[in-house]
């Protein structure tokens, strides 16, 4: 009896080696069902979960009555951990054979097992077999199965059909939306949940913060943060890191820094988030200082840490420091470079003029080279006027991805800078012949409690007429300040006037015009753009910040730009 109770105590341990429970079990001459079930449970939790099935088979050979309704959930847990669909299906057969299929707890574990094995159809079959034997756990298990399969429409339909919902139900729906890329719907569900008076768990808060960070919209993230504060939620390492990440990616690096400094505990992930955040805001020196502090406090960097460090060097052109940290990563910490590390180094070397060194680094890479690296090098050729090398790389990129319009634009701009107009015309024609897909510029701005979207040349907004009138006001005042448009980024076979019109209707300009209309003087205008800001728009935003006395923060496809009093935080090095 003592041995059996000792086994029961060990079975409750979250993780345990199977050796000790196995030794105890072997000392029991005639194990009871209670002892056998606890031994199965110990093995199911171990690193060898299939051993529980071997034990079950042995018990079945010796005594037919040595099973009850507690046996099968432990066996199914073992099958879930081992992703043993064949073994789990056999256990399902035994559940039916011994008459336990109507046990609601066993049915719940069955649905969970099929869900873990990505067998959603089988999970649904168990769920639908007998509607009398369901509880909220059953509903949550089938919700999780569809969410795991990224079938979010089915998740929402089932969620709406649920007779009752708990925090797990809401968590599954919110996570399903966010993991499926439907970020705003996920945040909308978070708001609905709060309006119904439910208290979120940490997983929901972290998911909502992640959605806000990906969108880059500060208001959404601040709503989640206010929920954390109002509920006096304990600041765990995970929650703190998520807040730092959200504020950094939403353009408020000062608040990110404040949260980081106030965190009671930090892990490697927390430091990585802060280092990477500082890097994307162009605060390279501060990021490197933080990295040294990180090392001095006894932490060991991982590959993500060095992505942030090398990115910090790249953003502000610290070539020697970049070389030093790359060597530190590979030779001291023995971290094998990944694509992100190569990307940072190619960008750093290329923009600083060490194009040949960047090319050698790419050529020494193991495996297939990512086209993004060649595109980065092509951008460096444009900056430094390396026409011949740019032509070689540009043609290589076009062959690798003939439908990507950015490669044609970069190559065309290299030719235009060298005044090789015939080559520019050829690239234009090739772009049309290959049917290159142009990725539409999309900018978001959060204002008046809503997210407003603008596409280049967009006239769909309900206040479109006012926005274009504001653009005219902006153009007039900038012209008085000496602005003249740079139409070189427009690689279309249209006249000069049409090019000026096209560039004036870029999505970020529409968003800024709207921001000037609807926000008060002194309020920062925050914009998120999917593509890199072009040179002309960058110049325009600097001038707007000075002429209209406004701070503008733009998160583009590459980094953050803080425009204030006619200058940008990137110092025109981007």
C-alpha positions in Angstrom: 0.0 0.0 0.0 2.8 2.4 0.9 4.5 1.7 -2.5 1.3 2.3 -4.3 0.8 5.7 -2.6 4.4 6.6 -3.3 3.8 5.9 -7.0 0.7 8.1 -6.8 2.8 11.0 -5.4 5.4 10.5 -8.2 2.7 10.5 -10.8 1.7 14.0 -9.8 5.2 15.3 -10.4 5.2 17.5 -13.6 8.4 15.8 -14.9 10.2 12.8 -13.6 12.6 10.1 -14.8 10.9 6.8 -15.3 13.6 4.8 -13.5 12.6 5.4 -9.9 8.8 4.8 -10.4 9.7 1.6 -12.4 11.9 0.3 -9.6 9.1 0.9 -7.1 6.5 -0.8 -9.3 8.6 -3.9 -9.7 8.7 -4.3 -5.9 4.9 -4.6 -5.8 4.1 -8.3 -6.0 0.5 -7.9 -7.0 -0.1 -4.4 -8.4 -3.6 -3.0 -8.0 -5.4 -1.1 -10.6 -4.5 2.0 -8.6 -0.8 1.2 -8.8 -0.9 0.2 -12.4 -2.6 3.4 -13.5 -0.1 5.5 -11.6 2.8 3.6 -13.2 1.2 4.2 -16.6 0.8 7.8 -15.8 4.5 8.1 -14.7 5.6 6.5 -18.0 3.3 8.7 -20.0 5.0 11.8 -18.6 8.5 10.5 -19.1 10.8 10.8 -22.1 9.6 7.4 -23.3 5.8 7.7 -23.3 5.4 4.7 -25.4 6.6 2.5 -22.5 3.2 3.1 -20.9 1.6 1.3 -23.8 4.0 -1.6 -23.4 3.1 -1.8 -19.7 -0.6 -1.7 -20.6 -0.2 -4.5 -23.0 1.6 -6.6 -20.3 -1.1 -5.9 -17.8 -3.8 -6.9 -20.4 -2.1 -10.2 -21.0 -1.9 -11.0 -17.3 -5.2 -9.8 -16.0 -8.2 -8.7 -18.1 -9.9 -6.8 -15.3 -6.9 -4.5 -14.6 -8.3 -1.4 -16.4 -10.8 1.2 -15.4 -11.9 4.7 -16.6 -8.7 6.2 -15.3 -6.4 4.0 -17.3 -7.3 5.3 -20.8 -6.8 9.0 -20.3 -3.2 8.3 -19.2 -2.6 6.1 -22.2 -4.0 8.8 -24.5 -1.8 11.4 -22.9 1.2 9.2 -23.8 -0.1 8.9 -27.4 -0.5 12.7 -27.6 3.0 13.3 -26.3 4.5 10.7 -28.7 2.1 11.8 -31.6 1.3 8.1 -31.9 -1.8 8.1 -34.1 -1.7 4.4 -34.7 -1.3 3.5 -31.0 -3.9 6.1 -30.0 -6.4 4.7 -32.5 -5.9 1.2 -30.9 -6.5 2.7 -27.5 -9.7 4.3 -28.9 -10.8 0.8 -29.9 -10.2 -0.5 -26.4 -12.2 2.4 -24.9 -15.2 1.3 -27.1 -14.6 -2.4 -26.4 -14.6 -1.9 -22.6 -17.7 0.4 -22.6 -16.0 3.6 -21.5 -16.9 5.7 -24.6 -19.6 7.6 -22.8 -17.3 8.7 -20.1 -17.1 12.5 -20.7 -13.5 12.8 -19.3 -12.3 10.1 -21.6 -14.1 11.7 -24.6 -12.4 15.0 -23.8 -9.0 13.4 -23.8 -9.8 11.6 -27.0 -10.7 14.8 -28.8 -7.5 16.4 -27.4 -5.4 13.4 -28.6 -6.7 13.6 -32.2 -6.2 17.4 -32.1 -2.6 17.0 -31.1 -2.0 14.6 -33.9 -3.6 17.0 -36.4 -6.5 14.6 -37.0 -9.2 17.2 -36.9 -11.8 15.1 -38.8 -11.4 12.3 -36.2 -11.6 14.8 -33.4 -14.8 16.2 -34.8 -16.2 12.7 -35.2 -15.8 12.0 -31.5 -17.2 15.4 -30.7 -20.3 14.8 -32.8 -20.9 11.2 -31.8 -23.1 11.9 -28.8 -24.1 15.5 -28.1 -25.3 14.6 -24.6 -21.7 13.8 -23.5 -20.2 17.3 -23.9 -19.1 19.9 -21.5 -17.1 23.1 -21.9 -13.8 21.1 -21.9 -15.1 19.2 -25.0 -16.0 22.4 -26.8 -12.6 23.9 -26.0 -10.8 20.8 -27.2 -12.5 20.8 -30.6 -11.9 24.6 -30.8 -8.2 24.0 -30.3 -8.2 21.3 -32.9 -9.5 23.6 -35.6 -7.3 26.5 -34.4 -4.2 24.2 -34.6 -5.2 23.4 -38.2 -5.6 27.1 -38.9 -9.3 26.7 -39.8 -10.2 30.0 -38.1 -13.7 30.2 -39.8 -14.6 26.9 -38.2 -13.3 28.1 -34.9 -15.5 31.2 -35.0 -18.5 29.1 -36.0 -18.1 26.7 -33.2 -17.3 29.5 -30.8 -20.6 31.2 -31.7 -22.5 27.8 -31.1 -21.0 27.2 -27.7 -23.7 27.1 -24.9 -21.1 28.7 -22.6 -17.6 30.0 -22.9 -14.7 30.4 -20.5 -11.4 32.2 -20.7 -9.9 29.2 -22.6 -12.5 29.5 -25.3 -11.7 33.2 -25.8 -8.0 32.5 -25.7 -8.3 29.9 -28.4 -10.3 32.2 -30.6 -7.9 35.2 -30.1 -4.8 33.1 -30.7 -6.4 31.5 -33.8 -7.0 34.9 -35.3 -3.5 36.3 -34.4 -1.6 33.2 -35.5 -3.6 33.2 -38.8 -2.5 36.8 -39.5 -6.0 38.3 -38.8 -4.5 40.6 -36.2 -7.2 43.2 -36.0 -9.9 40.6 -35.5 -7.9 39.1 -32.7 -7.7 42.5 -31.0 -11.4 43.0 -31.6 -12.1 39.7 -29.8 -9.9 40.9 -27.0 -11.9 44.0 -26.6 -15.2 42.0 -26.7 -14.0 39.7 -24.0 -13.1 42.6 -21.8 -16.5 44.3 -22.4 -18.1 41.0 -21.1 -16.2 41.3 -17.9 -13.8 38.4 -18.4 -10.3 38.6 -16.9 -7.7 37.6 -19.4 -4.9 35.2 -18.6 -1.2 35.9 -19.4 -1.4 33.9 -22.7 -4.2 36.2 -24.0 -2.3 39.3 -22.9 0.9 38.2 -24.6 -1.0 37.3 -27.8 -2.8 40.7 -27.8 0.5 42.5 -27.3 2.0 40.5 -30.1 -0.8 41.4 -32.5 -0.4 45.1 -31.5 3.3 44.9 -32.1 2.9 43.3 -35.6 0.4 46.0 -36.6 2.6 48.7 -35.2 -0.4 50.6 -33.9 0.3 52.2 -30.5 -3.3 52.7 -29.4 -4.1 49.0 -29.6 -1.0 48.1 -27.5 -1.8 50.8 -24.9 -5.2 49.4 -24.5 -3.7 46.0 -23.6 -1.2 47.6 -21.3 -4.0 49.6 -19.5 -5.8 46.2 -18.9 -2.6 44.8 -17.3 -2.3 47.8 -15.0 -6.0 47.9 -14.1 -5.9 44.2 -13.1 -2.6 44.6 -11.2 -1.3 41.7 -13.3 2.1 40.5 -12.0 4.9 41.5 -14.3 6.4 38.2 -15.4 9.5 38.0 -17.6 7.3 37.0 -20.6 4.8 39.7 -20.1 7.5 42.3 -19.6 9.4 41.3 -22.7 6.1 41.4 -24.7 5.4 45.0 -23.5 9.0 46.0 -24.4 8.6 44.5 -27.9 5.2 46.1 -28.4 6.3 49.6 -27.5 9.5 49.3 -29.6 7.6 48.1 -32.6 4.9 50.7 -32.2 7.4 53.5 -32.3 7.7 54.4 -28.6 11.2 53.4 -27.8 11.2 55.6 -24.7 8.4 53.6 -23.1 10.0 50.4 -24.2 13.2 51.4 -22.4 11.2 52.4 -19.3 9.4 49.0 -19.1 12.7 47.2 -19.6 14.4 49.1 -16.8 11.5 48.5 -14.5 11.3 44.8 -15.0 12.0 42.9 -11.8 13.6 40.0 -13.7 15.0 39.6 -17.2 16.0 36.6 -19.3 17.9 36.4 -22.5 14.7 37.0 -24.5 14.1 40.3 -22.6 17.5 41.6 -23.4 17.2 40.5 -27.1 14.0 42.4 -27.5 15.4 45.6 -26.1 18.6 45.4 -28.1 16.7 44.7 -31.4 14.3 47.5 -30.6 17.0 50.0 -30.1 18.6 48.9 -33.4 15.4 49.4 -35.5 15.1 52.9 -34.1 18.7 53.7 -35.2 20.1 53.9 -31.6 23.0 51.7 -32.5 25.5 52.9 -29.9 23.0 52.5 -27.1 22.2 49.0 -28.3 25.8 48.0 -28.3 26.3 49.5 -24.8 23.3 47.4 -23.7 24.8 44.3 -25.2 28.0 44.8 -23.2 25.9 45.3 -20.1 24.1 42.0 -21.0 27.4 40.2 -21.2 28.7 41.8 -18.0 25.6 40.5 -16.1 26.6 36.9 -17.0 24.2 36.2 -19.9 25.4 34.3 -23.0 24.2 35.7 -26.4 22.3 33.5 -28.8 21.9 33.9 -32.6 19.0 36.4 -32.2 21.1 38.6 -29.9 23.7 39.0 -32.6 21.0 39.8 -35.2 20.2 42.8 -33.0 23.9 43.7 -32.5 24.9 43.4 -36.1 21.7 45.3 -37.1 22.8 48.1 -34.7 26.1 48.4 -36.5 24.4 48.4 -39.9 21.9 51.1 -39.0 24.6 53.7 -38.3 27.5 52.5 -40.3 29.8 51.1 -37.6 31.9 48.9 -39.9 34.8 48.1 -37.6 32.4 47.3 -34.7 30.3 45.1 -37.0 33.4 43.1 -38.1 34.4 42.8 -34.4 31.0 41.4 -33.3 30.7 39.1 -36.3 34.1 37.6 -35.3 33.0 37.4 -31.7 29.9 35.5 -32.7 31.6 33.0 -34.9 34.9 32.5 -33.2 34.2 33.0 -29.5 30.6 32.0 -29.1 30.8 29.5 -32.0 27.4 30.6 -33.4 27.0 29.6 -37.0 25.8 32.6 -39.1 22.3 32.4 -40.4 20.7 34.3 -43.2 19.8 37.2 -40.9 23.4 37.6 -39.8 24.6 37.6 -43.4 21.9 40.1 -44.3 23.1 42.5 -41.6 26.7 42.2 -42.6 26.0 42.7 -46.4 23.9 45.7 -45.6 26.6 47.2 -43.3 29.5 46.6 -45.7 27.5 47.5 -48.8 26.2 50.9 -47.6 29.6 51.8 -46.2 31.2 51.3 -49.6 32.8 47.9 -49.0 30.8 46.3 -51.7 33.5 43.9 -52.8 33.9 42.6 -49.3 30.1 42.1 -49.1 30.2 40.2 -52.4 32.9 37.9 -51.1 30.9 37.3 -47.9 27.9 36.2 -50.0 30.0 34.0 -52.3 31.5 32.2 -49.3 28.1 31.3 -47.8 27.2 27.7 -47.5 24.1 26.5 -49.4 21.8 28.5 -51.6 21.9 32.3 -51.3 18.7 34.1 -50.5 17.7 36.7 -53.2 17.3 39.3 -50.5 21.1 39.3 -50.0 21.6 40.1 -53.7 18.9 42.8 -53.6 20.7 44.3 -50.6 23.9 44.4 -52.5 22.1 45.8 -55.6 20.9 48.7 -53.4 24.6 49.3 -52.4 25.6 49.4 -56.1 22.9 52.1 -56.6 24.2 54.2 -53.7 27.8 54.0 -54.9 27.2 54.1 -58.6 28.7 50.7 -59.4 27.0 50.2 -62.7 28.7 47.1 -64.1 28.4 45.1 -60.9 24.9 46.4 -60.4 24.0 45.3 -63.9 25.4 41.8 -63.2 23.6 41.5 -59.9 20.4 43.0 -61.3 20.2 40.6 -64.2 20.9 37.7 -61.8 18.0 38.8 -59.5 15.6 39.3 -62.4 16.3 35.7 -63.5 15.9 34.4 -59.9 12.5 36.3 -59.5 11.3 37.7 -62.8 8.0 38.9 -61.2 9.4 41.1 -58.4 9.2 44.7 -59.6 11.7 46.0 -57.0 14.6 44.4 -58.8 13.7 46.2 -62.1 13.3 49.5 -60.2 16.7 49.2 -58.5 18.5 48.3 -61.7 16.7 51.0 -63.7 17.7 53.6 -61.0 21.3 52.5 -61.3 21.2 53.1 -65.1 19.3 56.4 -64.6 22.0 57.6 -62.1 24.6 56.8 -64.8 22.5 58.6 -67.4 22.2 55.4 -69.5 18.7 56.2 -70.7 18.6 53.4 -73.3 19.3 50.9 -70.6 16.5 52.4 -68.5 14.1 52.0 -71.4 15.1 48.3 -71.8 14.5 47.6 -68.1 11.1 49.3 -68.4 10.1 47.1 -71.4 11.5 44.0 -69.7 9.4 44.8 -66.6 6.2 45.0 -68.7 7.1 41.9 -70.8 7.7 39.8 -67.7 4.5 41.1 -66.1 6.3 42.0 -62.9 4.0 42.3 -59.9 4.1 45.6 -58.2 3.6 45.4 -54.5 1.2 48.2 -53.6 2.4 50.6 -51.0 0.1 50.4 -48.0 0.2 52.8 -45.0 -1.8 52.6 -41.8 -2.6 55.4 -39.3 -4.5 55.1 -36.1 -6.8 58.0 -35.5 -10.2 58.7 -33.8 -10.3 55.2 -32.5 -10.0 53.6 -35.9 -7.3 52.2 -38.2 -7.2 54.0 -41.5 -5.6 52.4 -44.6 -4.2 54.2 -47.6 -2.8 52.7 -50.8 -0.8 54.7 -53.3 -3.1 56.8 -55.4 -6.0 55.8 -53.1 -9.4 57.6 -53.4 -11.5 55.1 -51.5 -11.4 56.8 -48.1 -14.6 58.5 -47.2 -12.7 61.8 -46.7 -10.7 61.4 -49.8 -11.6 64.8 -51.3 -10.4 66.6 -48.1 -7.2 64.5 -48.0 -6.3 65.5 -51.6 -7.1 69.2 -50.8 -4.7 68.9 -47.8 -2.1 67.4 -50.1 -2.3 70.5 -52.2 -1.9 72.7 -49.1 1.2 70.6 -48.2 2.7 70.9 -51.7 2.1 74.6 -51.8 3.8 75.2 -48.4 6.7 72.9 -49.2 7.2 74.5 -52.6 7.5 77.9 -50.8 10.2 76.2 -48.6 12.1 75.1 -51.7 10.9 71.6 -52.3 11.3 70.1 -55.8 10.1 66.4 -56.4 12.7 63.7 -57.1 10.9 61.4 -59.6 13.8 58.9 -60.1 12.0 56.2 -58.1 9.1 56.1 -60.7 10.1 53.6 -63.3 7.1 53.7 -65.5 6.9 54.8 -69.2 4.9 58.0 -68.4 5.6 61.7 -68.7 7.4 63.8 -66.2 4.2 65.5 -65.0 2.5 62.1 -64.5 5.5 60.9 -62.5 5.2 63.9 -60.2 1.5 63.1 -59.7 2.3 59.4 -59.0 4.9 60.2 -56.4 2.8 62.8 -54.7 0.1 60.2 -54.0 2.3 57.7 -52.2 0.5 56.0 -49.4 2.5 57.6 -46.6 1.8 61.1 -47.9 -2.0 60.4 -47.9 -1.7 59.1 -44.3 0.3 62.1 -43.2 -2.2 64.5 -44.9 -5.1 62.7 -43.0 -3.1 62.8 -39.8 -2.6 66.6 -40.1 -6.4 66.9 -40.7 -7.6 64.9 -37.7 -4.9 65.3 -35.0 -4.3 68.3 -32.8 -1.2 70.5 -33.1 1.6 68.9 -31.0 0.3 65.3 -31.3 2.7 62.9 -32.9 1.6 61.4 -36.2 2.4 57.7 -36.3 2.4 55.7 -39.6 3.1 52.1 -40.5 4.1 51.3 -44.1 4.7 47.9 -45.7 7.5 49.1 -48.0 10.7 51.1 -47.7 10.1 54.9 -47.8 11.4 56.3 -51.1 14.0 59.1 -51.2 11.5 61.8 -52.2 8.9 60.9 -49.5 11.7 60.8 -47.0 12.7 64.4 -47.9 9.0 65.5 -47.9 8.4 64.1 -44.5 11.4 65.9 -43.1 10.1 69.1 -44.6 6.6 68.6 -43.3 7.9 68.0 -39.8 9.6 71.5 -40.0 7.0 73.5 -41.9 4.0 72.1 -40.0 5.8 71.8 -36.6 4.9 68.2 -36.2 6.7 65.0 -35.1 6.1 62.2 -37.5 7.1 58.6 -36.7 7.1 56.1 -39.6 7.8 52.4 -39.4 8.6 51.3 -42.9 9.6 47.9 -44.2 13.2 48.4 -43.0 13.3 50.5 -39.8 11.8 53.4 -37.9 12.2 57.1 -38.9 11.5 59.8 -36.4 11.0 63.1 -38.3 11.3 66.3 -36.2 12.2 69.9 -37.0 13.3 69.0 -40.6 15.6 66.1 -39.8 15.3 62.3 -39.4 16.7 60.0 -36.7 18.3 57.9 -39.5 20.5 60.9 -40.4 19.7 60.1 -44.1 21.6 56.8 -43.7 19.0 54.1 -44.5 
